Amino acid sequence: MQSSDVRVHRATLDRGLRLVCVSQPLLHGICVSLHVHAGPRFEQIDSNGCSHMLEHMLFRGVPDHPSAHALAVAMERLGGTLYGATHTDHGHMSVTLPPESFDEGVKLFAQVMTRPVFADIEVERSIIREEILEGLDEDGSSIDPDNLARALMYPSHPLGMPITGSLASLDAIGEAVLRDHHARLYAGTNAVLCIAGPIDPLRCERLAAEHFCAMPTGSPIVTLPAPGQDGPRFQFTENQGSQTDLRLAFRAPGRDDPAEPAAEMLMRLLDDGMSTRLYARVCDEKGLCYDVSADYEPFADDGVLDLAATVRHERAPLVMRELCGIVEDLAERGPTEEELRVCKSRHHWGLEALLDHVEGLADYHGLSQLHGSEESLVARREKIERVTRDEVVEVARRVFRPEVGSAVAVGMLRKGQRKEIELALASLRPGR
């Protein structure tokens, strides 16, 4: 990896805000991003969704530009567009600017992060309500397979709550709740500011110190530990669509687990292109569905590795058996050395591509710092390169066990078909 032109400068500002400056002189834009501990993991049940709503409200204006439209006009005249996202245990806001607008852009971005006016709350509430309704049926019941799977895995726990919250919790979130949440989350001890691109790190540090001085210090947020799981779980939700959504999800290593790199490779062996096991078997070979996928989301102390497919109703039991068969085979026999080599190469190329992607650089380094890691791209590549076939087999046998598995089906299935899906998970025998 040709990373000699990427230099990382770190500093901690007066209010505890951590600053990461990633200098890449070959790029032509500068990404300014703020990463925060946010999302359901840092929420209570009665205020679930407030991180997501707060992210939306940050677009609603600052004192100098006190409306969503006025703020958008001001930012876009500088050549940037605000972006925001909320995940289960983190969130971020960012803007990418041309170098000539950098100073003014940082000033305006800092206002967005530290001085929101919380204008038009009811308008934004209406928008989010439409977003939530996308995952509900006509009776108001959830039919979102991802939300249902997380709730099944983490019942009565923040990790199982939806990012958007519910209609009831949305209605309970007022300006006072939002301001309190903003003061807790958008605070120095809970945030990382990352600036990436053709930059002068010392200049960035001066600008950050000047414009983010209004950010409070705050205090670390204590979270509930992830609960255990001691048996397979299955949930069927009826939905009269044309297909059934399937999820097969397993508890997996967290970010701080030594097995995390092997779990990353395990996921990529399943789904990292059309030649990997899921697509090759379920789609190309058997023609059972249009698309199938896998994802791995590590948290601090736990993680989720899940498989997803959407199929016509009568095929749902067969596809679930195929998914179980694929993970069982991977745990029993392991990958070939060639499969693992290709996965490592594709991972390495993905890291290398970040050198040409200013948003990717800011996201990688900012999020890593938020989670307490200063791992460089080169160090990450070396860590993945050291993963052995035996380590992948070991983590596969640890993850693909029925007692830490959950299956969800959303569609139209007869009682016998539901039982087949439940039995497919319960019958898993990894590494027998």
Secondary structure, DSSP 8 states (H G I E B T S, - for coil): ---TT-EEEEEE-TTS-EEEEEE-TT-S-EEEEEEES-SGGGS-GGGTTHHHHHHHHGGG-BTTB-SHHHHHHHHHHTT---EEEE-SS-EEEEEEE-GGGHHHHHHHHHHHHH------HHHHHHHHHHHHHTTB-TTS-B--HHHHHHHHHSTTSGGGS-TT--HHHHHH--HHHHHHHHHHHSSGGGEEEEEEES--HHHHHHHHHHHSTTS---------------S-EEEEEE--SSSEEEEEEEEE--TTSTTHHHHHHHHHHHSSSTTSHHIIIIIIIT---S-EEEEEEE-SS-EEEEEEEEE-GGGHHHHHHHHHHHHHHHHHH---HHHHHHHHHHHHHHHHHGGG-HHHHHHHHHHHHHTT----HHHHHHHHHT--HHHHHHHHHHHS-GGGEEEEEEE---HHHHHHHHHHHHT--TT-
